[in-house]
Amino acid sequence: MNKPRAIDGSWWIHGDDKPAHCGTLSYDPEKGLRLAVKVAQSRTTDDAMIEAMTKFTKPVEVPSVVHGVDEHLKPITLFGCGPFERSVASGLDTYEIHSLAGILNFQGSSREDAKFSAACVLYTLLSQWTNRRAVPEARPEGPLLCFKVGTSDLFESELSPGIRLKIEETIFPQGSSTGFSIETSHRAWFLFSAPTSAKAIVYNYALVLLRLLCLLTGKRVFVEKITLHDHDPFAPSSGEHLQTSEFLTRNEGVAETRRDVNASQMIAPFEQISSDASSVFKRWFECRERLEPVVDLYFAIVSDRDLSIESKFLFLAQALEVYHARCGKFSRTDPPADVDKARVKAVLEAAPAEHQLWLKNQLSRPTRITLATRVTEVLNLHVNEASSLTAGIADFADKVRDGRNYYTHYPQKLLQSGKVPNGRELIRITFALKAFLEVCFLKELGIQGKPVQRILDLESSTKYFDMGVPSEPPGGPGV
């Protein structure tokens, strides 16, 4: 998913029961998949002109799933096809069809029906994060060194019953006319006891692990490649051939991402969590179930650098609010709905009849814990880290509340009160919220010590400038 390519083949763009036509599937990670198909026609120039003039009133149906075969007759399935463009000439019609995703060496009716028992995922920075290098097994007599070349397991974790994650390490020689080296690479395997849909593999596993790697490295991580397999390649061999397919989709940013990051620049390199690595990965997938909206809101600001600082602040404030409600660490919760109804009923009965309708409208919203209270309670849960991150920001929780209220509703009265954070102060608060959420995530995973301190050090060393775009903390993925 990181290199452009072109695949020539035959395509059934009008349905499997219609004739196939020659075309080329172009893949660019920055732009996605585009299929160009040429269909021979037998018409005069005048007929072509008439067809061109009326084509907009004659819709041409293209199925959402398009099947094809490459030049070696290996099947290809494209999903989410459309929109398309059609150009008309006397002897040829050309169709250009955009597709959301495709699976090479596979034919199926949908991503949900495309089921596999194993998936191998290559990630940028995974090998840099592990920071492992090949070392000689023994030092024989003489100048030669011996390296054991091959593949081994770095660690394995059972994410849930019947679903395993394995990080595989491969040591191999790399030679050229100018030199020779021993390289180490890593890839992640997801292994399923029951066949799992390609859609679930990508969104529920591959991209969830990607987010964890972003958190641990403090950098943007991308998927390099996803291959899908019909059975577990690590299971006892039965002599069955391993059927391998490849998943393709748009992967914007992968071509320009940094790949030269050293582990010393990362938040939590492998060596600092290696003793508990399998548990850390398992906890992350458990957190994904419990804290999914929190994780989504946080990574929305990490992955989209074009968001305004006000939008990033709102996402992070909402994330902290939802974290308070979902983390399970606070006994105080929102009052039950029946309690609210009883209170409203009692107040209405005591009010004069002429005011009851107005009062009922005013009390129609159920009582909720305020945002400032939620922020304060979460800060108190991690008081040492909170003190460091909010140092120099007076009334932090109140400013988060007032900022959220203003940038959501824009009431002029609140702005005129002088309580709304803006400019450099808003940037400072936004960075503090982001760093604090990172601390919360790490502690949810059982990670403390140096990784947490690194987040605090990065935040304290950041210089803020009100220039429309905040500066990026050194070593962090930015806000």
C-alpha positions as CSV (number, residue, x, y, z in Angstrom):
1,M,0.0,0.0,0.0
2,N,3.0,2.3,-0.3
3,K,3.9,2.1,-4.0
4,P,2.1,3.0,-7.1
5,R,1.4,0.3,-9.6
6,A,-0.6,-0.5,-12.7
7,I,-2.4,-3.8,-13.4
8,D,-3.6,-4.7,-16.9
9,G,-6.4,-7.2,-17.2
10,S,-10.0,-7.9,-18.2
11,W,-13.0,-6.4,-16.2
12,W,-16.7,-7.1,-16.0
13,I,-17.8,-3.5,-15.4
14,H,-21.4,-4.2,-16.5
15,G,-21.9,-7.3,-14.3
16,D,-20.6,-10.8,-14.3
17,D,-23.2,-11.9,-16.8
18,K,-22.0,-9.4,-19.4
19,P,-18.8,-9.6,-21.6
20,A,-15.5,-8.6,-20.1
21,H,-13.4,-5.7,-21.4
22,C,-9.7,-4.8,-21.4
23,G,-8.6,-2.1,-19.0
24,T,-5.9,-1.0,-16.5
25,L,-6.2,-0.7,-12.8
26,S,-4.0,2.1,-11.5
27,Y,-3.1,2.3,-7.8
28,D,-1.6,5.3,-6.1
29,P,-1.5,5.4,-2.3
30,E,-2.1,9.1,-2.3
31,K,-5.1,8.9,-4.7
32,G,-6.5,5.4,-4.4
33,L,-7.7,3.0,-7.0
34,R,-8.8,4.0,-10.5
35,L,-9.9,1.6,-13.2
36,A,-9.8,2.7,-16.9
37,V,-11.7,0.3,-19.2
38,K,-12.0,0.6,-23.0
39,V,-15.1,-0.8,-24.7
40,A,-15.0,-1.2,-28.5
41,Q,-18.1,0.3,-30.3
42,S,-19.4,0.1,-33.8
43,R,-20.9,3.4,-34.6
44,T,-20.5,6.3,-37.0
45,T,-19.1,9.7,-36.1
46,D,-22.6,11.2,-36.2
47,D,-23.9,8.4,-33.9
48,A,-21.0,9.0,-31.5
49,M,-21.9,12.7,-31.4
50,I,-25.5,12.0,-30.6
51,E,-24.5,9.5,-27.9
52,A,-22.1,12.1,-26.4
53,M,-24.9,14.7,-26.3
54,T,-27.4,12.4,-24.7
55,K,-25.2,10.3,-22.3
56,F,-26.0,12.4,-19.3
57,T,-29.7,11.6,-19.7
58,K,-29.0,7.8,-20.1
59,P,-27.4,6.6,-16.9
60,V,-25.0,3.8,-17.2
61,E,-25.0,1.4,-14.3
62,V,-21.8,0.1,-12.9
63,P,-22.0,-2.4,-10.1
64,S,-20.6,-1.4,-6.7
65,V,-18.4,-4.5,-6.8
66,V,-16.4,-5.1,-10.0
67,H,-14.6,-8.4,-10.8
68,G,-11.6,-8.7,-13.0
69,V,-8.6,-10.8,-13.8
70,D,-5.0,-9.7,-14.3
71,E,-2.7,-10.7,-17.2
72,H,-1.9,-13.9,-15.4
73,L,-5.7,-14.7,-15.0
74,K,-5.5,-14.1,-11.2
75,P,-8.8,-12.7,-9.9
76,I,-9.3,-9.2,-8.5
77,T,-12.3,-7.7,-6.7
78,L,-12.9,-4.0,-6.4
79,F,-15.3,-2.7,-3.7
80,G,-17.2,0.6,-3.4
81,C,-17.0,1.3,-7.1
82,G,-18.1,4.7,-8.4
83,P,-18.4,7.5,-9.4
84,F,-17.3,6.9,-13.0
85,E,-16.6,9.0,-16.1
86,R,-17.5,7.9,-19.6
87,S,-16.1,9.4,-22.8
88,V,-17.6,8.5,-26.2
89,A,-15.9,8.2,-29.6
90,S,-17.0,6.6,-32.8
91,G,-15.1,3.3,-32.3
92,L,-14.4,3.3,-28.5
93,D,-16.0,4.2,-25.2
94,T,-13.7,4.8,-22.2
95,Y,-14.9,4.3,-18.6
96,E,-13.0,5.6,-15.6
97,I,-14.2,4.1,-12.3
98,H,-13.0,4.9,-8.9
99,S,-12.9,2.3,-6.1
100,L,-12.6,2.5,-2.4
101,A,-10.7,-0.8,-2.0
102,G,-9.6,-3.9,-3.8
103,I,-8.3,-7.3,-3.0
104,L,-5.8,-8.9,-5.4
105,N,-6.0,-12.7,-6.0
106,F,-9.5,-12.9,-4.7
107,Q,-13.0,-13.0,-6.1
108,G,-16.0,-12.2,-3.8
109,S,-19.2,-10.3,-3.5
110,S,-18.4,-8.0,-0.6
111,R,-15.7,-7.1,1.9
112,E,-17.9,-8.7,4.6
113,D,-18.0,-12.0,2.6
114,A,-14.3,-11.9,1.9
115,K,-13.1,-13.9,4.9
116,F,-9.6,-15.0,5.8
117,S,-7.9,-16.9,8.7
118,A,-4.7,-14.8,8.8
119,A,-3.4,-11.4,7.9
120,C,0.1,-10.1,7.7
121,V,0.6,-6.3,8.2
122,L,3.8,-4.3,7.6
123,Y,4.0,-1.0,9.4
124,T,6.3,1.9,9.1
125,L,8.5,2.4,12.2
126,L,7.7,-1.0,13.6
127,S,11.3,-2.2,13.2
128,Q,12.6,1.2,14.4
129,W,10.4,0.9,17.5
130,T,11.7,-2.6,18.4
131,N,15.3,-1.2,17.8
132,R,16.6,-4.8,17.6
133,R,19.8,-5.6,15.7
134,A,21.3,-8.8,14.6
135,V,24.3,-9.9,16.8
136,P,26.7,-12.8,16.3
137,E,25.6,-16.0,18.1
138,A,29.2,-16.9,18.8
139,R,32.7,-15.6,18.0
140,P,34.6,-18.3,16.1
141,E,38.3,-18.3,15.9
142,G,39.5,-15.9,13.2
143,P,38.1,-12.8,11.7
144,L,34.7,-14.3,10.7
145,L,31.4,-13.6,12.5
146,C,28.4,-16.0,12.5
147,F,24.9,-14.7,12.3
148,K,21.8,-16.8,12.5
149,V,19.6,-15.8,9.5
150,G,15.9,-16.6,9.7
151,T,12.6,-15.8,11.2
152,S,11.5,-16.0,14.9
153,D,8.7,-14.7,17.1
154,L,9.4,-11.4,19.0
155,F,6.3,-11.9,21.1
156,E,2.8,-13.2,20.9
157,S,-0.4,-12.1,22.6
158,E,-4.0,-13.5,22.7
159,L,-6.1,-10.4,22.1
160,S,-9.3,-12.3,22.8
161,P,-10.4,-16.0,22.6
162,G,-9.6,-17.3,19.2
163,I,-7.6,-14.2,18.0
164,R,-3.9,-13.9,18.3
165,L,-1.3,-11.2,17.5
166,K,2.2,-12.3,16.7
167,I,5.1,-9.9,16.0
168,E,7.6,-11.8,13.8
169,E,11.2,-10.9,13.5
170,T,13.3,-11.7,10.4
171,I,17.0,-11.4,10.1
172,F,18.4,-11.6,6.5
173,P,21.6,-10.6,4.6
174,Q,21.5,-7.6,2.4
175,G,24.2,-7.3,-0.2
176,S,25.0,-5.2,-3.2
177,S,28.0,-4.2,-5.3
178,T,28.9,-1.5,-2.8
179,G,28.5,-3.4,0.5
180,F,27.0,-6.0,2.7
181,S,24.8,-5.8,5.8
182,I,22.6,-7.9,8.1
183,E,19.1,-6.4,8.2
184,T,16.3,-6.9,10.7
185,S,12.6,-6.5,9.9
186,H,9.4,-7.0,11.7
187,R,5.8,-7.7,10.7
188,A,2.5,-8.2,12.6
189,W,0.4,-11.3,12.1
190,F,-3.3,-11.5,13.1
191,L,-4.4,-15.1,13.4
192,F,-8.1,-16.1,13.7
193,S,-9.6,-19.4,14.8
194,A,-12.6,-18.6,12.6
195,P,-12.4,-16.9,9.2
196,T,-12.9,-13.1,9.6
197,S,-14.0,-10.6,7.0
198,A,-11.5,-8.4,5.3
199,K,-13.4,-5.3,6.5
200,A,-13.1,-6.4,10.2
201,I,-9.4,-7.4,9.7
202,V,-8.5,-3.9,8.4
203,Y,-10.7,-1.7,10.7
204,N,-10.9,-3.8,13.9
205,Y,-7.3,-5.1,14.0
206,A,-4.8,-3.6,11.5
207,L,-5.8,0.0,12.1
208,V,-6.3,-0.4,15.8
209,L,-2.7,-1.7,16.1
210,L,-1.6,1.2,14.0
211,R,-3.0,3.6,16.5
212,L,-1.2,1.9,19.3
213,L,2.1,2.2,17.4
214,C,1.4,5.9,16.9
215,L,0.9,6.3,20.6
216,L,4.0,4.4,21.6
217,T,6.3,6.0,19.0
218,G,4.9,9.5,19.3
219,K,5.0,9.6,15.5
220,R,2.6,9.0,12.6
221,V,2.7,5.4,11.6
222,F,1.3,4.0,8.3
223,V,0.5,0.6,7.0
224,E,2.9,-0.5,4.3
225,K,1.2,-3.6,3.1
226,I,-1.6,-6.0,4.1
227,T,-1.7,-9.6,2.9
228,L,-4.6,-11.9,3.6
229,H,-4.4,-15.7,3.9
230,D,-6.8,-18.6,3.7
231,H,-5.3,-20.4,6.7
232,D,-2.9,-20.0,9.6
233,P,0.6,-20.4,8.2
234,F,2.0,-21.2,11.7
235,A,-0.4,-24.1,12.3
236,P,1.0,-27.6,11.9
237,S,1.4,-28.1,8.2
238,S,-1.0,-30.3,6.3
239,G,0.7,-29.8,3.0
240,E,-2.0,-27.3,1.9
241,H,-0.8,-24.4,-0.3
242,L,-1.1,-21.0,1.4
243,Q,-3.4,-18.8,-0.6
244,T,-2.3,-15.2,-0.4
245,S,-4.3,-12.1,-1.3
246,E,-3.4,-8.4,-1.0
247,F,-5.6,-5.6,0.2
248,L,-5.3,-2.2,-1.4
249,T,-6.9,1.1,-0.4
250,R,-6.0,4.8,-0.3
251,N,-3.1,5.4,2.1
252,E,-2.5,9.1,1.9
253,G,0.7,10.2,3.5
254,V,2.6,6.9,3.4
255,A,4.9,8.0,0.6
256,E,6.3,11.0,2.4
257,T,6.3,9.7,6.0
258,R,9.5,9.6,7.9
259,R,11.2,6.2,8.2
260,D,14.5,7.3,9.9
261,V,13.2,7.8,13.4
262,N,15.4,6.4,16.2
263,A,13.9,4.6,19.1
264,S,15.5,7.1,21.5
265,Q,13.1,9.7,20.0
266,M,10.0,7.7,20.8
267,I,7.6,7.8,23.7
268,A,7.7,4.2,24.7
269,P,10.2,2.1,22.7
270,F,9.9,-1.7,22.8
271,E,12.8,-2.1,25.3
272,Q,10.9,-0.1,27.9
273,I,7.7,-2.3,27.7
274,S,9.3,-5.6,26.5
275,S,8.7,-7.4,29.8
276,D,4.9,-6.8,29.5
277,A,4.6,-6.3,25.8
278,S,1.9,-9.0,25.2
279,S,-0.3,-7.6,28.0
280,V,0.1,-4.0,26.7
281,F,-1.1,-5.0,23.2
282,K,-4.0,-7.0,24.7
283,R,-5.0,-4.1,26.9
284,W,-5.0,-1.8,24.0
285,F,-7.6,-3.9,22.1
286,E,-9.7,-4.0,25.3
287,C,-9.4,-0.2,25.6
288,R,-10.6,0.1,22.1
289,E,-13.9,-1.5,23.1
290,R,-14.4,0.5,26.2
291,L,-12.9,3.9,25.1
292,E,-13.5,3.8,21.4
293,P,-15.0,7.4,21.1
294,V,-12.1,8.7,23.2
295,V,-9.5,7.1,21.0
296,D,-11.4,8.2,17.8
297,L,-11.5,11.8,19.0
298,Y,-7.8,11.9,19.9
299,F,-6.6,10.4,16.7
300,A,-8.9,12.7,14.7
301,I,-6.6,15.6,15.7
302,V,-3.4,13.5,15.2
303,S,-4.3,12.4,11.7
304,D,-5.7,15.7,10.4
305,R,-3.2,18.5,10.6
306,D,-5.5,20.9,8.7
307,L,-8.0,21.2,11.6
308,S,-8.2,24.6,13.2
309,I,-6.9,25.0,16.7
310,E,-10.4,25.6,17.9
311,S,-11.6,22.3,16.4
312,K,-8.7,20.4,17.9
313,F,-9.4,21.9,21.3
314,L,-13.1,20.9,21.0
315,F,-12.3,17.3,20.0
316,L,-9.8,17.0,22.9
317,A,-12.2,18.5,25.5
318,Q,-14.9,16.1,24.4
319,A,-12.5,13.2,24.5
320,L,-11.6,14.0,28.1
321,E,-15.3,14.3,29.0
322,V,-16.0,10.9,27.5
323,Y,-13.0,9.4,29.2
324,H,-14.3,10.5,32.5
325,A,-17.7,8.8,31.7
326,R,-16.2,5.6,30.3
327,C,-13.0,4.8,32.1
328,G,-14.8,3.3,35.1
329,K,-12.6,5.0,37.7
330,F,-15.2,7.4,39.1
331,S,-18.0,6.4,41.4
332,R,-19.9,9.6,40.7
333,T,-22.0,9.2,37.5
334,D,-24.9,11.0,35.8
335,P,-28.1,10.8,37.8
336,P,-30.6,8.1,36.6
337,A,-33.3,9.3,34.3
338,D,-36.0,8.4,36.7
339,V,-34.4,10.6,39.4
340,D,-34.4,13.6,37.0
341,K,-38.1,13.0,36.2
342,A,-39.0,12.9,39.8
343,R,-37.2,16.2,40.5
344,V,-38.8,17.9,37.6
345,K,-42.3,16.7,38.6
346,A,-41.8,18.0,42.2
347,V,-40.6,21.4,41.0
348,L,-43.4,21.8,38.5
349,E,-46.1,20.9,41.0
350,A,-44.8,23.6,43.3
351,A,-44.7,26.3,40.7
352,P,-47.6,28.7,39.8
353,A,-49.8,27.3,37.0
354,E,-49.0,30.2,34.6
355,H,-45.3,29.4,34.8
356,Q,-45.4,25.6,34.6
357,L,-45.1,25.4,30.8
358,W,-42.1,27.7,30.7
359,L,-40.5,26.0,33.6
360,K,-41.0,22.6,32.1
361,N,-39.2,23.7,28.9
362,Q,-36.3,25.0,31.0
363,L,-36.0,21.7,33.0
364,S,-36.5,19.5,30.0
365,R,-32.8,18.6,29.8
366,P,-31.7,16.0,32.3
367,T,-29.1,16.9,35.0
368,R,-25.5,16.1,34.0
369,I,-22.1,16.4,35.6
370,T,-20.5,19.5,34.3
371,L,-17.5,19.4,32.0
372,A,-15.5,21.4,34.5
373,T,-16.2,18.8,37.2
374,R,-15.3,16.0,34.9
375,V,-12.0,17.6,33.9
376,T,-11.2,18.4,37.6
377,E,-11.8,14.8,38.6
378,V,-9.7,13.3,35.8
379,L,-6.9,15.7,36.6
380,N,-7.0,14.7,40.3
381,L,-6.8,11.1,39.3
382,H,-3.3,11.8,37.8
383,V,-2.5,14.8,40.0
384,N,1.3,14.8,39.5
385,E,1.2,14.7,35.7
386,A,-1.7,17.2,35.7
387,S,0.3,19.7,37.8
388,S,3.2,19.5,35.4
389,L,1.0,19.9,32.3
390,T,-1.2,22.7,33.5
391,A,1.5,24.7,35.3
392,G,1.1,28.3,34.6
393,I,-2.6,27.9,33.4
394,A,-4.8,29.3,36.1
395,D,-8.3,27.7,36.5
396,F,-7.5,25.1,33.8
397,A,-10.8,23.1,34.2
398,D,-12.9,26.3,34.1
399,K,-11.1,27.5,31.0
400,V,-11.7,24.1,29.3
401,R,-15.4,24.4,30.1
402,D,-15.7,28.1,29.0
403,G,-13.7,27.4,25.9
404,R,-15.9,24.4,25.0
405,N,-19.1,26.4,25.5
406,Y,-17.9,29.4,23.5
407,Y,-16.4,27.5,20.5
408,T,-19.5,25.4,20.4
409,H,-22.2,28.1,20.7
410,Y,-20.2,31.4,20.3
411,P,-22.2,33.4,22.9
412,Q,-21.0,37.0,22.9
413,K,-21.7,37.5,26.6
414,L,-19.3,34.7,27.4
415,L,-16.6,36.2,25.1
416,Q,-17.1,39.6,26.7
417,S,-16.5,38.1,30.1
418,G,-12.9,37.5,29.3
419,K,-13.0,33.9,30.4
420,V,-12.6,32.4,26.9
421,P,-9.1,31.1,26.1
422,N,-7.7,32.2,22.8
423,G,-4.5,32.8,21.0
424,R,-1.4,31.4,22.7
425,E,-3.4,30.4,25.8
426,L,-5.8,28.3,23.7
427,I,-2.8,26.6,22.0
428,R,-1.2,26.0,25.3
429,I,-4.4,24.4,26.7
430,T,-4.9,22.3,23.6
431,F,-1.4,20.8,23.8
432,A,-1.9,20.2,27.5
433,L,-5.1,18.3,26.9
434,K,-3.5,16.2,24.2
435,A,-0.5,15.3,26.4
436,F,-2.8,14.5,29.3
437,L,-4.9,12.1,27.2
438,E,-1.6,10.4,26.1
439,V,-0.7,10.0,29.8
440,C,-4.2,8.5,30.5
441,F,-3.8,6.1,27.6
442,L,-0.4,4.9,28.7
443,K,-1.6,4.3,32.3
444,E,-4.6,2.4,30.9
445,L,-2.1,0.1,29.3
446,G,-0.1,-0.3,32.5
447,I,2.8,1.9,31.3
448,Q,4.3,4.3,33.7
449,G,7.8,5.6,34.5
450,K,10.0,6.8,31.6
451,P,7.4,6.9,28.9
452,V,5.1,9.1,30.9
453,Q,8.0,11.3,32.0
454,R,9.0,11.7,28.3
455,I,5.5,13.1,27.5
456,L,5.8,15.6,30.4
457,D,9.3,16.6,29.3
458,L,8.3,17.1,25.7
459,E,5.4,19.3,26.8
460,S,7.4,21.4,29.1
461,S,10.1,22.0,26.4
462,T,7.5,23.1,23.8
463,K,7.5,26.8,22.8
464,Y,4.2,28.2,21.7
465,F,3.7,30.9,19.1
466,D,0.3,32.5,18.1
467,M,0.9,32.3,14.4
468,G,-2.3,30.5,13.3
469,V,-0.5,27.1,13.4
470,P,0.9,25.8,16.7
471,S,4.5,24.5,16.8
472,E,4.9,20.8,17.1
473,P,6.4,19.3,20.2
474,P,9.8,17.6,19.4
475,G,9.2,13.9,19.0
476,G,5.4,14.1,19.0
477,P,2.9,13.6,16.3
478,G,1.7,17.2,16.7
479,V,-1.7,18.7,17.3
